[in-house]
Amino acid sequence: MLKSVSLRDYMLTNPVKVKPDDTINEAMKVILDNKISGVCVIDDAGNLVGILSEMDCLRAVLAAAYDNTGAGLVRDYMASDNLVVAHPDEDIVDVAQDMLAKNKRRRPVVENGKLVGQVTCRCLLGAVRKFQQ
């Protein structure tokens, strides 16, 4: 079975990012171009300030269509309160179990306040597959 290992060995080290002042349309393009379900939102100093999912983008677009306005900015729709993050030295099994318990597909990895990576369900599956070989 899967051994306990450091998250650092399996996380994405350069996750796709957007800025809070990017438009929702710009963020949607990033999500679609990269074929991912969400992005980390960072400030100019590289600090994680939020997470934006494709569902957040859909919510923004539908609200804009209803209100007959522009979709707005990432900061208006990103999740930013009580963000759950991981540290690169955390145990991958513990992180995977917590992601399952919270029904989350991704978790930003932060060290000293800076975004240094991201772990996704796909990363976790890759780790399991590697241990099975």
KEKE-3310 file (N, C-alpha, C; in steps of 0.2 Angstrom, whole numbers, plus 5000, padded with zeros to 4 digits):
npx = (5004:5001:5015:5019:5024:5033:5024:5030:5037:5028:5019:5013:5024:5023:5010:4995:4991:4982:4979:4971:4965:4963:4952:4936:4934:4947:4953:4944:4949:4962:4959:4952:4962:4972:4966:4960:4952:4952:4961:4975:4975:4985:4994:5005:5016:5017:5010:4998:4981:4968:4957:4951:4938:4931:4918:4915:4918:4908:4897:4899:4898:4885:4878:4882:4876:4862:4861:4865:4878:4896:4907:4915:4928:4941:4944:4931:4924:4932:4937:4941:4941:4946:4955:4961:4976:4991:5007:5023:5031:5021:5013:5008:4998:4990:4986:4979:4968:4962:4958:4949:4939:4935:4930:4937:4946:4958:4973:4981:4999:5009:5023:5031:5021:5021:5015:5020:5017:5005:4993:4984:4970:4974:4988:4989:4984:4994:5004:5000:4999:5013:5018:5013:5019)
npy = (4994:5012:5021:5033:5049:5064:5078:5087:5080:5076:5086:5099:5110:5122:5129:5134:5151:5166:5183:5194:5206:5202:5200:5190:5184:5184:5175:5164:5160:5156:5145:5137:5136:5129:5117:5114:5113:5124:5138:5145:5160:5174:5187:5202:5199:5186:5179:5168:5172:5168:5156:5151:5143:5134:5133:5145:5154:5151:5155:5169:5173:5169:5178:5190:5189:5189:5201:5209:5215:5217:5202:5205:5205:5194:5194:5197:5185:5174:5161:5166:5166:5158:5149:5133:5126:5117:5112:5110:5099:5091:5076:5065:5056:5061:5073:5069:5062:5072:5080:5072:5071:5084:5085:5091:5096:5101:5108:5122:5124:5130:5140:5149:5159:5161:5155:5139:5128:5116:5103:5091:5080:5072:5073:5065:5053:5049:5047:5036:5027:5026:5020:5008:5002)
npz = (5000:4999:5005:5018:5012:5008:5004:4995:4986:4976:4973:4961:4955:4949:4949:4939:4939:4943:4944:4957:4951:4938:4925:4925:4913:4907:4917:4914:4902:4904:4912:4903:4893:4899:4902:4915:4932:4940:4947:4956:4965:4966:4974:4969:4976:4976:4986:4991:4989:4986:4978:4963:4955:4941:4943:4950:4940:4931:4939:4940:4926:4923:4933:4927:4915:4919:4925:4915:4914:4914:4918:4928:4941:4946:4960:4964:4964:4969:4980:4996:5010:5025:5019:5015:5016:5012:5018:5011:5017:5022:5026:5012:5013:5023:5019:5007:5013:5020:5010:5003:5014:5014:5002:4991:4976:4974:4982:4988:4990:5002:5008:5020:5018:5004:4988:4984:4977:4972:4976:4968:4964:4954:4955:4967:4963:4954:4963:4970:4960:4956:4967:4966:4956)
capx = (5000:5005:5019:5019:5029:5032:5020:5035:5039:5022:5015:5014:5028:5022:5003:4993:4989:4979:4979:4964:4963:4962:4945:4934:4935:4954:4953:4941:4953:4967:4957:4951:4968:4976:4962:4960:4946:4953:4967:4977:4975:4991:4996:5011:5022:5017:5006:4991:4975:4962:4956:4945:4936:4927:4911:4915:4918:4901:4893:4901:4895:4878:4876:4883:4870:4856:4862:4867:4884:4902:4907:4919:4935:4943:4943:4924:4921:4937:4936:4947:4940:4947:4958:4965:4983:4996:5014:5027:5033:5016:5012:5004:4992:4986:4983:4974:4962:4958:4955:4943:4934:4932:4927:4941:4950:4965:4975:4987:5004:5011:5028:5032:5016:5021:5013:5026:5014:4998:4992:4978:4968:4978:4995:4988:4983:5000:5008:4998:5002:5020:5020:5010:5023)
capy = (5000:5018:5023:5040:5052:5071:5081:5090:5075:5075:5092:5103:5115:5128:5129:5140:5156:5172:5189:5196:5211:5199:5199:5183:5182:5182:5169:5158:5158:5152:5138:5133:5134:5124:5111:5113:5115:5130:5141:5149:5168:5177:5195:5203:5197:5179:5177:5166:5176:5165:5151:5152:5137:5135:5135:5152:5158:5150:5159:5176:5174:5169:5184:5195:5189:5191:5208:5213:5218:5213:5197:5207:5203:5187:5196:5197:5178:5169:5160:5169:5166:5151:5144:5127:5125:5112:5114:5105:5094:5087:5069:5065:5052:5065:5078:5066:5060:5078:5083:5068:5073:5091:5085:5096:5093:5104:5111:5125:5122:5137:5140:5156:5163:5161:5149:5135:5122:5114:5096:5089:5073:5069:5071:5060:5047:5048:5045:5029:5023:5025:5015:5001:4999)
capz = (5000:4999:5010:5019:5009:5008:4998:4991:4980:4972:4971:4956:4958:4946:4947:4935:4943:4940:4949:4959:4947:4931:4923:4925:4906:4907:4921:4911:4896:4907:4914:4897:4889:4903:4904:4923:4935:4944:4948:4962:4964:4970:4973:4966:4980:4976:4991:4990:4991:4984:4973:4958:4951:4935:4945:4952:4934:4929:4943:4938:4920:4924:4936:4923:4910:4922:4927:4909:4915:4913:4923:4934:4942:4950:4967:4966:4964:4971:4988:5000:5017:5028:5014:5018:5012:5014:5018:5006:5020:5025:5023:5007:5015:5028:5014:5003:5017:5022:5004:5003:5019:5013:4995:4987:4971:4974:4988:4987:4995:5004:5013:5022:5015:4997:4985:4981:4973:4972:4975:4965:4964:4949:4958:4972:4959:4951:4968:4971:4954:4957:4973:4964:4951)
cpx = (5004:5009:5018:5025:5028:5028:5024:5037:5034:5018:5017:5018:5027:5014:5001:4990:4986:4980:4972:4961:4962:4954:4943:4935:4942:4955:4950:4946:4959:4965:4955:4957:4972:4972:4962:4954:4946:4960:4968:4977:4981:4991:5003:5017:5022:5014:5000:4986:4969:4963:4950:4944:4932:4920:4910:4915:4911:4896:4893:4897:4888:4875:4877:4877:4864:4856:4863:4873:4890:4903:4911:4926:4936:4941:4936:4921:4926:4935:4942:4947:4942:4950:4962:4971:4987:5003:5018:5029:5028:5016:5007:4997:4987:4982:4978:4967:4958:4955:4948:4937:4931:4929:4931:4945:4957:4966:4981:4993:5008:5017:5030:5028:5016:5019:5019:5023:5007:4998:4985:4976:4972:4985:4994:4988:4990:5005:5006:5000:5009:5022:5017:5015:5029)
cpy = (5006:5020:5031:5043:5060:5073:5084:5086:5074:5081:5095:5109:5122:5128:5135:5145:5162:5177:5191:5201:5208:5199:5192:5180:5180:5175:5163:5156:5154:5145:5134:5131:5129:5117:5109:5115:5121:5132:5144:5156:5170:5184:5196:5201:5189:5175:5174:5170:5173:5159:5152:5146:5139:5136:5142:5156:5157:5155:5167:5177:5174:5175:5190:5195:5191:5198:5213:5218:5214:5208:5199:5204:5197:5189:5195:5190:5173:5167:5162:5168:5159:5146:5139:5126:5120:5115:5108:5099:5089:5080:5068:5061:5057:5070:5075:5064:5066:5081:5079:5070:5079:5091:5091:5093:5095:5107:5115:5123:5129:5136:5147:5161:5164:5154:5146:5129:5121:5106:5095:5082:5069:5068:5066:5053:5044:5045:5038:5025:5021:5020:5008:4998:4995)
cpz = (5000:5006:5012:5016:5010:5002:4993:4985:4975:4970:4964:4958:4954:4944:4943:4940:4939:4946:4951:4954:4940:4931:4924:4918:4905:4911:4917:4905:4899:4909:4908:4893:4892:4904:4911:4925:4939:4945:4955:4961:4969:4969:4970:4969:4980:4982:4989:4993:4990:4980:4969:4954:4945:4937:4947:4946:4931:4933:4941:4931:4920:4927:4931:4917:4913:4923:4921:4910:4913:4919:4929:4935:4946:4957:4969:4967:4967:4978:4991:5007:5019:5023:5017:5013:5015:5014:5014:5010:5024:5022:5018:5008:5019:5023:5010:5007:5019:5016:5002:5007:5017:5006:4991:4982:4971:4981:4987:4992:4996:5009:5014:5019:5008:4994:4982:4977:4974:4972:4973:4966:4959:4951:4963:4968:4956:4956:4970:4966:4954:4962:4971:4959:4954)
residu = (MET:LEU:LYS:SER:VAL:SER:LEU:ARG:ASP:TYR:MET:LEU:THR:ASN:PRO:VAL:LYS:VAL:LYS:PRO:ASP:ASP:THR:ILE:ASN:GLU:ALA:MET:LYS:VAL:ILE:LEU:ASP:ASN:LYS:ILE:SER:GLY:VAL:CYS:VAL:ILE:ASP:ASP:ALA:GLY:ASN:LEU:VAL:GLY:ILE:LEU:SER:GLU:MET:ASP:CYS:LEU:ARG:ALA:VAL:LEU:ALA:ALA:ALA:TYR:ASP:ASN:THR:GLY:ALA:GLY:LEU:VAL:ARG:ASP:TYR:MET:ALA:SER:ASP:ASN:LEU:VAL:VAL:ALA:HIS:PRO:ASP:GLU:ASP:ILE:VAL:ASP:VAL:ALA:GLN:ASP:MET:LEU:ALA:LYS:ASN:LYS:ARG:ARG:ARG:PRO:VAL:VAL:GLU:ASN:GLY:LYS:LEU:VAL:GLY:GLN:VAL:THR:CYS:ARG:CYS:LEU:LEU:GLY:ALA:VAL:ARG:LYS:PHE:GLN:GLN)
# end
